[in-house]
Amino acid sequence: MRFIRKMIPNIYIGIVLVFLYLPIALMIVYSFNKIPKSFVWGGFTLDHYINLFSGSDGVELFEGLVTTLKVATIASVVSTVFGVVTCLGMAYLGKKLQGFLMNVTYIPNVMPELVIGISFMLLFSFLGVQKGELTLVLAHIAFCVPFSILSIEPKIKQLDKNLSEAAMDLGATRFQTLRLVIIPEIMPGIISSLLLTFTLSVDDYLISNFNVSSSVQTLPMKIYAMAKFGVNPKMNALTAILFAAVIMLLLLSNLSRVKGRKDKNGGMKK
């Protein structure tokens, strides 16, 4: 009985992992299927990857991918900068005001994307701003900022204020203290913010759908339109490449953290 009790949590975790990753595994497997638009295995092929951006649908996929990556890059960088500035500013406020601002920050995180998308659509219409890439970028930045703050704020709390005071006592300017002391200390939070906001922006469909013109389509919008006409092997191939890219980014991020900890521990020992 004791052995069974020990195995129950492992079995539960295994079931959850299978439920989460089995669809992704099937998608990757069928991206190599020789028979297009079919769940019948017809042999291994790389044609869907080689011809990914060929043909009219391939060109549209490529344009959607470029638009998505451009918007996600701008949104992740700008929202992370806003997150760093906001967290540094809140660090010097009183605890009650900090708690109030953090509670306000939590609201967009739990709010449905449908509400956020419609709200920004109404705002841009009220201001008379024509929908396009600019409105798309602005909506994504506003959507990503709260997640950036939640990623960076714990690192700001862990930051020893004596470090910045010691740096300025030794002659460093405020900018030098920020660049050489504070930023390196909170770098894990900044990297987490960049990865999280980039992924959220790439994945978003609802906010993009409400805040962009019909002439511009992001990758999720294009994939959703293609999915209406059945399974497309190019769609499977592209999403498999994106999944592999995200896994590589996570591995590189974790490796950099491990290396940073080793260097820090080595410096402390010396």
N, C-alpha and C positions, 0 to 999 in steps of 0.2 A: 504493500500500500504506500509506503514511503517513497518508493521509486516512481510509482504512478503519479503521486502528488508533485514530485519534482519535475516530471515530464510534462504535466499539463500546461504550465506557462510556456515551455518551449514549443509544444504543439500549437498553442494559440498563436504565438508569434509567427510560427511557420505558416499557418493558415492565412494570417493577415498579409504576410509578405507575398504569398502566392497570389492572393486576391488582387494585390496592388500591382505586381510586376508581371503576372501572366499575360495580361492584354498587351503590354509593351513588348514582351518576348514574341508573342504571336505576330504583332505588327512588323517586327524586325525580320522574322522568319519569312513572312509572306512578301516582304519587299524583294526577296530573291526568287520569288515564284515565277516560273517561265510562262505560265498561263495568266494573261492579264485579266483583271477584274473577276477573279474566281478564287474560291476557297479550296479548290481541288489542286493538290500539289502536282505540278507538271514538270518538275526538274529545277535544278539550280541555274540561275543566270544573273549576270551583272548588268543586263541591258537597261534596266530601269534606272540604275545609277549613271550609266554612261550617257543615256539619252534624257537625263532628268530635265534639262533646260532646253530641249529641242521641241519643235512644234509650237503651235499657238498656246496650248495649255502650259507648256514648259516656259515660254516667254513670260506669261502672266504670273507663274509661280516665282520666277526670278525677280520680276519687278516687285511683287509682294514681299519677297524676302529682303530685297534691298531697302524698301521703305520701312519694313519692320525693324531691321537692324539699325538703320539710321535713327529712327524715332526712339528705339530702346536705348541706344548709346547716349543720345542727348538727354533723355529723361533720367537715366541712371546717374550720369555725371552731375547734372544740375540738381537733382533731388538730393544727392549725397552731399554736395556743397551746402545746400540749404540745411540739411540735417546736421552737419558739423557746426555750422554757425549757430543754429538754434540751440543745440545741446550745450555748446560753450556759453551761450548767453544765459540759458536756464541754470547753469551751474553756479552762477553768482546771485541767484534770486533766493528768496526765502523758501522754506520747505512747503509752506501752505500754497504759495503761488506756483511752485514747481509741480505740486500734486494736482492743482487745478489745470495747469497747462497740459500735463500728461494725460489727464482724463479727457480733455478736449481732443488730444491727439488720437486717443483710442477710438473715438466715434467713427471716423472714416474707415478704420480697419474692420469694424464689425458691420458697417453699413453695406447693404447689397449693392453690387456694381450697377445694377439697373437704375437705382436711385441716383447714384453719382453721375452716370452717363446722361440721364435725362436732365439733371440739374445743370450740368455744364452746357448741354444743348440749349436750354432755356436762357442761360446767362449769355452765351454768344449771340443768340437771336436778339435778346434785349439790347445788347451793346452794338448790334448791327455788324458784327464781325462775320465775314464770309467763311464758311466752313472749308477747310483744306488741311494741309500738313501743319500749318501753324496752330490751328485749334486742336489738332490731334496731339501735337507735342505738349501744348500747355495743359491739356486735360490729363495726359500721362504723367507730367511732372507733379501736378497737384495730387494725383492718385498715389504716386510713389513716395512723396515727402513723409507722410506719417510712418510708413514702413522703414524709411531711412532713419528717422528719429529713434524708433524702437530698436534698431540695430546698433546705433552709435551710443545711445544714452547709457547703457550699462558700462561701457568702457570709460565714459567720462566720469561716472561714479567711482570707478576703480582707480582713477588717476590721482596720484599723490600731488596735492597742490604745492607741497614743499619743493617739488622739482622745479616748477616754473619760477617760484620765488628765489630759489637758489641760483637759477640761470640768470635772472635779472640782477641779482646781487653781484654776480661775477662779470657783469658788463654787457650781457646780451640785451638786445632791443626786444620789444614785444613781438615783432615779426619774426625775429630769429628764434625766440622762445617757442613761438607757435610752430615754426617750420622744423626746428631741430629737436625739440623736447616733446611738445604735446602731440603733434601729428604722428611721429613714430610710435608713441605709446598707445594711441587709439587706432593704429593702422588695421588690426584685426577687425574692428568694428566697421571701419571704412570699407574694407574688402567685402565683408559680409553684406553691407548695404549695397554696394555695387552689384554683387551677384544676385541678391534678392530682388532689387528693383529692376534690373535688366531682365530677369526671368519673368517677373510680373508683367512688365511692359510687352515682352514678346508674346506672352500667353493671352493677353487681354483681347477680348472680342466685343463685349457689350459697350464699353466706353468708346472704343474706336468706331463702332457701328453708328453711334449717335452723333459723333463729333467730327465726321469727315465727309467730304463730298463723294458723289458716286464715281468720280473720275479717279479717286485714290483708293486703293485697297491694300490693307495689311495682309500678312500671310494667314493669320487665323480666319479672316474674312474670306479670303480666296479658297482656303481649304474647306470651309463650311459650305461655300457655294458649289465646290466640286463634289462634296460628299452627298449632295442631293441627288446626283446622278449615278450613285453607286460607288463601289470601291475602286480607287484609282491607284495602280502600283507606284506611280510617281509620288503620290501623296505619302504612301508608306515609306518610300525611300528617303524623301526629304525629312519627314519627322524622325526617322531613324538616325539621320545625320545630325539633326538638332539634339536628339537625346545623347548621342555620343559626344557632341561638343560640350554639353552641360556637364556630363560625367568627367570629361577631361578638365574643365574649369574647376570643378569641385576637388579633384585630385591634386591639381596644381596649388589650389588654395590651402588644402590641408598640408601638403608638403612644405609650403612656405611657412606655415605656422609652426610645424615641427622643427624646421631649420632655425627659425627665429628663437624658439625656446631653447634649442641646443646652444646657439650662439650666446644667448643671454645667460644661461647657466654656466657656460664656459668662461664668460667674462666675470661672473660673480666669483667663480672658483679662483681665477687668477688674482 
